[in-house]
């Protein structure tokens, strides 16, 4: 969970090869455990100006108010389609010290449906999307599912060796994917 968080929130998610989407097996409680661990980590992260406070974990984004509105639109759309916000997911409101800068809090979404715009568009920000994979019985099919819409992907598993040469030939689109197997 710590490595996943570092990948997503390093540079506030503004990393061309940074992970955005995580495909996690429901079996054996893997999904629930990862969601809980990630939420515990992210809820302790501090957002603010790092030059003013050495204890800040997450600084500002570099693209301003328009990008913050884009993040919020993606989150709102995902929630309207069934995703749950485990942390963050809001634009700092007036009176919040973060409202005066280009800050968007580290956000964790779970139960993200494929129909959500955030599952189809580049995020390029501090938002982790966790997708539940119900049937890990067909490794090749699930590998293809996870990789078919991402340019970068990795698989973490006790059975991590590749069983599908199609993985390397998957069609590319924006974003990154990670798949966790029990």
Residue pairs with C-beta under 8 A, 6 or more apart in sequence:
1 34
1 37
1 38
1 40
1 41
2 41
4 19
4 22
4 34
4 38
4 128
4 178
5 38
5 41
5 42
5 45
5 128
7 18
7 19
7 178
8 18
8 19
8 20
8 106
8 126
8 127
8 128
9 42
9 45
9 57
9 58
9 106
9 126
9 128
10 18
11 18
12 58
12 59
12 60
12 61
12 62
12 104
12 125
12 126
13 20
13 61
13 123
13 124
13 125
13 126
13 127
14 61
14 62
14 63
14 124
14 125
17 152
17 176
18 176
19 128
19 152
19 176
19 177
19 178
20 122
20 123
20 127
20 128
20 129
20 175
20 176
20 177
21 112
21 119
21 129
21 130
21 131
21 150
21 175
21 176
21 177
21 178
22 34
22 128
22 129
22 130
22 131
22 177
22 178
22 179
22 180
23 131
23 133
23 142
23 145
23 146
23 177
23 178
23 179
23 180
24 30
24 31
24 34
24 35
24 130
24 131
24 132
24 133
24 179
24 180
25 31
25 133
25 136
25 180
25 181
25 182
26 132
26 133
26 134
27 136
27 182
28 182
30 180
30 181
30 182
31 110
31 130
31 132
31 133
34 130
34 180
35 86
35 108
35 110
35 130
38 86
38 108
38 128
38 130
39 86
39 87
39 108
42 86
42 87
42 88
42 106
42 107
42 108
42 128
43 87
45 57
45 58
45 106
46 53
46 55
46 56
46 57
46 58
47 56
47 57
47 58
47 59
47 98
47 103
47 105
47 106
48 56
48 58
48 59
48 97
48 98
48 103
49 56
49 59
49 60
49 101
50 56
50 59
57 106
58 103
58 105
58 106
58 126
59 103
60 101
60 102
60 103
61 67
61 68
61 102
61 103
61 104
61 125
61 126
62 102
63 102
64 102
65 102
67 102
67 124
67 125
68 91
68 102
68 103
68 104
69 91
70 125
71 104
71 107
71 123
71 125
71 126
71 127
72 90
72 91
72 104
73 117
74 116
74 117
74 118
74 121
74 123
74 127
75 83
75 85
75 89
75 90
75 107
75 109
75 118
75 127
77 116
77 117
77 118
78 109
78 112
78 113
78 116
78 117
78 118
78 119
78 129
79 85
79 89
79 109
81 113
81 115
81 116
82 111
82 113
82 116
83 109
83 110
83 111
83 112
83 113
83 116
83 118
83 129
84 109
84 110
84 111
85 107
85 108
85 109
86 108
86 109
86 110
87 105
87 106
87 107
87 108
88 104
88 105
88 106
88 107
88 108
88 126
88 127
89 105
89 107
89 109
90 105
91 99
91 104
92 98
92 99
92 103
92 104
92 105
93 99
98 105
104 125
104 126
105 126
106 126
106 128
107 126
107 127
107 128
108 127
108 128
108 130
109 118
109 127
109 128
109 129
109 130
110 130
110 132
111 130
111 132
112 118
112 119
112 129
112 130
112 131
113 119
114 120
114 131
118 127
118 129
119 129
119 131
119 149
120 149
120 173
121 174
122 174
122 175
123 129
123 175
133 142
133 145
133 146
133 179
135 142
136 142
136 181
136 182
139 159
139 163
139 164
140 163
140 164
140 166
142 179
143 155
143 162
143 163
143 164
143 166
143 167
143 179
144 164
144 166
144 167
144 170
146 153
146 155
146 177
146 179
147 153
147 167
147 170
147 177
148 170
148 171
149 171
149 173
149 175
149 177
150 170
150 172
150 173
150 174
150 175
150 176
150 177
151 172
151 173
151 174
151 175
151 176
152 175
152 176
152 177
153 167
153 170
153 176
153 177
153 178
153 179
154 177
154 178
154 179
155 162
155 178
155 179
155 181
156 178
156 179
156 180
156 181
157 179
157 180
157 181
158 181
158 182
159 181
160 181
